[in-house]
Amino acid sequence: MPIDESLVFKPVRIALLTISDSRSAAEDRSGDKLEELLSAAGHILAARAIIKDETDLIVSRLHNWIDDPEVDAVITTGGTGLTGRDVTPEALHRLDGKDIPGFGELFRWLSYQTIGTSTIQSRACAIVARGTYIFALPGSTGAVSDAWEGILATQLDSRNKPCNFVELMPRLME
């Protein structure tokens, strides 16, 4: 997936949401990793928060960011597993957005290269809701790195050819 250096890079304003019952800001290694990766790529950290694994809390926070014109995309980390407290995909479905099924499929394929069949336990997913991309990643630093390096780094780069998520942003509300 080539980057066309003759094109102008357009930074994306990204909000990060860590979903965890046990992590504090001091222990949020996945959130820290995402912030480091997006900043190094030239994007803008629009907001960052940590909330509990509770569907209503997740939905409320995401609605706030979706309605914020200063947020183009949201990346969540955590809550995508199979336990009873893992409710991030269910929260995303309550936003009544448009599924991006290829994101989860590609994430699991990439993850398989790293963790083998354990990737089957991931419910990583993505949607577009009211013009805002939302990517839900597992809570490990490895998963965050796999998703960023294998998908998001290029799809959130306006210079990526033959196409990318950024070039669709002006048309997401059509």
C-alpha positions in Angstrom: 0.0 0.0 0.0 2.0 2.9 -1.3 2.1 6.4 0.2 2.1 9.1 -2.5 4.6 11.6 -1.1 3.5 14.2 -3.7 0.2 14.6 -1.9 -0.4 16.7 1.2 -0.7 14.9 4.5 -4.0 15.7 6.3 -3.9 15.1 10.1 -6.9 13.3 11.6 -8.3 14.5 15.0 -8.5 11.3 17.0 -10.1 10.7 20.4 -8.9 7.7 22.5 -11.1 5.8 24.8 -9.8 3.1 27.1 -12.6 0.8 28.4 -11.6 -1.0 31.6 -12.8 -1.8 35.1 -9.3 -1.9 36.4 -7.0 0.5 34.6 -6.2 4.0 35.7 -4.3 6.7 33.7 -1.0 5.5 35.2 -1.7 1.9 34.0 -3.1 2.6 30.6 -0.3 1.2 28.5 -2.5 0.6 25.4 -3.9 4.1 25.5 -0.3 5.4 25.9 0.8 3.3 23.0 -2.0 4.6 20.8 -1.2 8.2 21.7 2.4 7.6 20.9 1.6 6.0 17.5 -0.9 8.6 16.3 1.3 11.5 17.4 4.3 10.0 15.7 2.2 9.7 12.5 1.3 13.4 12.6 -2.3 13.1 13.8 -3.9 15.2 16.5 -5.0 13.8 19.9 -8.5 15.4 20.2 -9.4 13.8 23.5 -8.6 10.9 25.8 -10.6 9.2 28.5 -10.9 6.0 30.6 -14.3 4.6 31.5 -15.7 1.4 33.0 -17.0 -1.6 30.9 -20.6 -0.4 31.0 -22.6 -0.1 27.9 -24.5 3.1 28.8 -21.2 4.9 29.8 -19.5 3.9 26.5 -22.5 4.9 24.4 -22.8 8.3 26.2 -19.1 9.1 25.8 -19.1 8.1 22.1 -22.2 10.2 21.4 -20.4 13.2 22.9 -17.4 12.7 20.7 -19.4 11.9 17.5 -21.2 15.2 18.0 -18.0 17.1 18.5 -16.8 18.7 15.3 -13.2 18.5 16.6 -13.2 14.7 16.5 -12.9 12.9 13.2 -12.3 9.4 14.6 -12.4 7.5 17.8 -10.2 4.5 18.7 -11.3 2.4 21.7 -9.2 -0.1 23.5 -10.6 -2.9 25.7 -14.0 -4.6 26.1 -13.8 -6.6 22.9 -13.4 -10.1 24.4 -15.9 -12.7 25.3 -16.5 -12.3 29.0 -19.7 -10.9 30.4 -18.1 -7.5 31.1 -16.8 -7.1 27.5 -19.5 -4.9 26.0 -17.7 -2.6 23.5 -19.2 -4.1 20.3 -22.7 -4.0 21.8 -22.2 -0.3 22.7 -21.1 0.5 19.1 -24.2 -1.3 17.8 -26.4 1.0 19.9 -24.9 4.0 18.0 -26.9 2.9 14.9 -23.9 3.4 12.6 -22.7 1.7 9.5 -20.6 -1.4 10.1 -17.1 -1.7 8.5 -16.9 -5.5 8.6 -13.5 -5.7 6.8 -11.8 -3.9 9.7 -12.5 -6.8 12.1 -11.8 -9.4 9.5 -8.4 -7.8 8.6 -7.6 -7.2 12.3 -8.1 -10.9 13.1 -6.1 -12.0 10.1 -3.2 -9.7 11.2 -3.5 -10.8 14.8 -3.4 -14.5 13.8 0.1 -13.9 12.5 1.1 -12.8 16.1 -1.1 -14.9 18.5 -2.4 -17.7 16.3 -5.8 -19.1 17.0 -6.3 -17.0 20.1 -7.4 -14.3 17.8 -10.7 -16.0 17.6 -11.5 -14.5 21.0 -11.4 -11.0 19.6 -14.5 -9.1 18.6 -12.5 -6.1 17.2 -14.9 -4.1 15.0 -15.5 -0.7 13.4 -18.3 1.6 12.4 -19.1 5.0 11.0 -21.6 6.9 13.1 -22.9 10.3 12.0 -19.7 11.0 10.1 -17.2 9.7 12.7 -15.1 6.6 12.4 -15.0 4.4 15.5 -12.5 1.6 15.8 -12.8 -0.9 18.7 -9.6 -2.7 19.5 -8.7 -5.2 22.2 -7.0 -3.9 25.3 -3.5 -5.3 24.8 -0.5 -3.3 23.6 0.2 -6.0 21.0 -3.3 -5.7 19.6 -3.1 -1.9 19.5 0.2 -2.1 17.6 -1.1 -4.7 15.2 -4.2 -2.6 14.4 -2.3 0.6 14.0 0.7 -0.7 12.0 -1.4 -3.1 9.9 -4.5 -1.0 9.2 -4.9 2.4 10.7 -1.5 3.9 9.9 -2.3 3.7 6.2 -6.1 4.0 6.2 -5.8 7.2 8.2 -3.1 8.6 5.9 -4.6 10.8 3.3 -1.8 10.0 0.9 -2.4 6.2 0.9 -3.3 4.8 -2.5 -5.4 3.5 -4.0 -7.8 4.8 -1.3 -8.1 5.6 2.4 -10.6 6.5 5.1 -9.6 10.2 5.1 -10.7 10.9 1.6 -14.2 9.6 2.4 -14.6 12.0 5.4 -16.2 14.8 3.5 -18.8 12.4 2.1 -19.7 10.4 5.2 -22.8 12.5 6.0 -24.3 12.3 2.5 
